[in-house]
Amino acid sequence: MEPILEGTVEVRSYLGLADERTLADDVLDGLTRPLKELPPKHLYDARGSELFDAICELPEYYQTRTERQILRTQAKPVVARTGAVELVELGSGSADKTRVLLDAMREAGTLRRYVPVDVSETTVRAAAARLIDDYPGLAVHGVIGDFERHLTHLPEPLGPRLFAFLGGTIGNFPPGSRRRFLRGLRKVMAPGDHLLLGTDVVKDPHVIEAAYDDSAGVTAQFNLNMLHVLNRELGANFDVDAFEHVAFFDRKREWIEMRLRAREEQHVRVEALNLDIDFSAREELRTEISAKFTPGRLRGDLAAAGLELVELYADPDKLFAVSLSRRR
Ligand code: AVJ
């Protein structure tokens, strides 16, 4: 009998002890400022990740299904154009949309390896186990780490690579960090590698605001969940019901902001940090920015990082964009 090619899974973690203090550091930095702020990564504990998955199914949240639709129609030309043998996915999560790309690579006969880069080892291992079952012979090399710092640990390329950063997550970076991130990415890309980047598009502010303040209140729960995280992880005593979810599109900066607004004056104790925080009535804590893009903003960011746009794919309603770029 012919031996059946077996997929291989290798997972390496680069997260160290130094990474575990970030919530405490971020709270100490962010909640003692005149304009209170916490980074959006703390929205994603187990409950937060569940709520985010629910958001992706909401009628108002057009991003996920629109991006999937764009990928379905464009995966084949992308693969033909890049000749990629390897898919390097940043912030891979459950690797759902990944399959559309892997399918196209398999069909083209080029698929050899999938390299998910993600902070969650459990998520990467679960996705890897499912993928090697469904793609016989596929090698999966997981890199557990932060894609702002651990991209230098990618395995030696097997050939032309397709880097994918989907979902519009790049919008979470403020403009300076966004360019720094893209520059870091450009640095680890070899000539012949391509980047497939998902970005939400600037449009009618009402459409954007509805996507971040849905009628079922799921996004509100997702946002408020950050206070539960602080209560649990740092022994804080936020009265979660005393805060309300706020989402608004900043037309000048072309990004949406999520905030938590104190309904009335609040005094909060953060036991683990021996810290007391006061909120005045209606004071807000910013929990996320999510930048929206015009073609100009996209080109500018790519150019600043030494990347050039090869193709810009959109859905017929121009709700979302997926761009393909390469080293200039
Ligand atoms: C996962 C960062 C792309 O900004 O749209 C969804 C997160 N926040 N609803 C986004 C999010 C509120 C999402 N990203």
Residues whose N, C-alpha, C, O or C-beta is under 5 A from the ligand:
A	BS01	AVJ	I55 G167 G168 T169 N172 A211 S290
